[in-house]
Amino acid sequence: MVQSVLARRAEAAQVLSRAFQSDPLFVYLMPNAEVRAVVTPAFFGVVAAYAQAYGVLDLAPDGAGAACWLRPGQTSPKVRQMLRLGWPPRRLWRALFLFGARRMRQLMAISDYAEEQHRRAMTGEHWYQWAFGVDPERQRQGVGGRLLQVGLDRADAERKPCYLETNNVLNVSFYQKRGFKVVNHGQAPGHEVTFWAMRREPQVS
């Protein structure tokens, strides 16, 4: 049975939320674990919906992982486009209330820094991996590698490079093994968040 768009979105939001509970960026922005548990599913619901509209949402066959890609020409997420998708729903308003104005300003500053590095690294058309995660209980079992390869094969077929950012040093070697190279490494000014920007050239046999 084909899974519905909404069901895929919900599944992606839940698995990404679990995957990012210990992510350095999310821990920095939301030190309270209970707040993270409420905010992250709503946040990743928006990310998954956006990927469905302006890119591709890939799910592992057993729901153990999700990847949100933005297609060439749509790699700079726009708030107005999110609003056209019908967001935010009631649960996201609650999440935003818990997140708070101060943390929202921090997030926007970090996002602006990330977007600046993105523009510098990628001047042409490319695929942007906006979010990627595997359920903590299924990590180191090959799920992530297989799921990532789906997106890489798609980009290679189009002969397009790929771009991503990570705030977790443990992810860097994972991506390097699959052809990504670090193109920027630093901290968002004024914030204790380390940032790796990575690019992968198309690999055509």
N, C-alpha and C positions, 0 to 999 in steps of 0.2 A: 504494500500500500504506500502511495506517495505521501510523504509527510507534508503537511500544510506549511505555508509561509510563516504563519504565526507560531506554529509548533516548533519549527526550526529556529526561529528567533528566540523563543523562550529557552530552548535547549542550549543554544549557544550562550545566552546570557548567564545561565546557571553554571555551566562548566567554566566559562571564563572568570566568573566571580570566584569560584573555588580556586582556580589557578592563580589568581592575583591577590589572594588574601595576605601573602607574605612578600609581595613585590615591594621593593624599596620605595618606589614613588608613592604607592598607595599607603604604605605604612607612614611615610613622612607626612602626607597630607591628612591622614586619618589615623592617628596613633591609637584611638579607641577601637578595639576589635569589633565591638558590637555595632558601632557606626559603620565600619567597613562592610560588615555582613549585610547591612540594609542598603547602603549606597551603591555598592558594586553591581548587584544584579540589575538595578535600574539603569546605571550608567552603561553597562554592556548591552542592555536591551536596546538603547539608542544606537550604539555602535553597530550592533547586528542589523538593525533596521536600515541604517544608512548603507551598510555594505550590500544588503539585498537590493537597494534601489540604485546604487551608484558603483557597484562592483560585484563581488562574489562572496557568498558565505559558504565556506567549506566546513563540513562536519565529519569527524571520524565515524566510521560505520556503526560503532557501538556507543556513540555519544561521549566518548572519553576525551574529545578535544574539539576545538573550534578555531577557525582562522577567518579573519575578516580582511578581505582585500578590496582596495579601491582601484578601479581600472584606469588606464591611461586617459588623461584629460579630466579626471575627477579626483585627483589626489590631494586636494586641499579642502577638507571638510568645511562646509558653510552652515552657519546657524540657520539662515533662512531656508535652506534645503531641509534641515532637520525639522523645522516647523511645518513644512509642507507635508511631511510624513505623518503629521498628526500628533507629534510629541510637543510637550511632555504630558504623559498620562498622570493620573492621580498619584500613583506610587512614586513617580519621579519627583513630583512636587514635594512629597514627604522627604525623599532622599536629599533634595536640595536644601530643605529646611535644616535637616540634621547636619549636612555638610557645612553650611554657614558661609557668610559673606567673606570672612577673612580667608578661609581656605579656598574659596572660589577665586579670589584675587591671586592667591599663590598659584593655583592651577593655570589661570590665564597667563601669568607671567612665564611659567615654565613652558606652556604650550606655544607662546610667542617665540621663545628661544628655540624650541624644537622646530617650529615652522621655518624660522630663519635658516637653520642648518639644513633643513630639507631643501629649501630653494637653492642654496649654494651647491649642494651635492648633486642635485638632479635638475639639469637645465632642459632636458628633453622629455619626451613621453616615457612613462615607466609605470610599473605596477607598484602600489604601495601597500605593504602589509601593515595594517593599522592596529590589529590586535591578533594575538596568537597565544593559545594556552592549552595545556593538557591537565586533566584532573590529577591532583597530587598523588592519588592512589595508583594512577596508571603511568606515572612518569618513569623514564628509564626502561621502558618496555618496547620501544620502537614506534609507539603511537605518534609522537611528534614528528619523527623523521618521515614517516609515510604520509602524514597529513600535509606537512610542508611541501613535500615533493609534488603533490597535486598542483599547488599553485606555481611552483617553479616550472613544471612541465608546460603549464598554460603560457607562462611568460616566454619560455624558450620557443614554443611553437609560433609565437608572434614576434620573436626576436627582439624582445623588450627587456631592459634591465629591471631589477627589483630594488626596492629600498625599504628599510625599516629602522626603527629606533628601539633600543632596550635600555632599561635602567638597572638591569641585573647582570652583574659580571658573569654569573654562571651560564647565561645564555650566549655569551660571545663565542665561546669555542663551538657550541652547538651549531651556530650559523656559519662560522668559518669553515667547518667541515663540509658544508654544503655550498661553498663557493662565494660566500659573502666576505667582504673586506671592510675593515673599519675605516671610515673616511673622516670621522671627527670623534674626539673623546674629550669630555670636559664636564664642567658643572654649569647649570643655569645660574646666571649672576644673582647673588644674594640668597641662594637656596642650596641646601645640602643634599642635592640630588645629582648623582653622577649619570652621565649620558653617553651612550655609544650610538653613533649613526653608522649604518652599514649599507653597503651597496653590492649588488651582484650583477655581473654582466651576463647577457644571454649566452647559454652554452648550446651551440648548434653542432650536431655531429655531421 
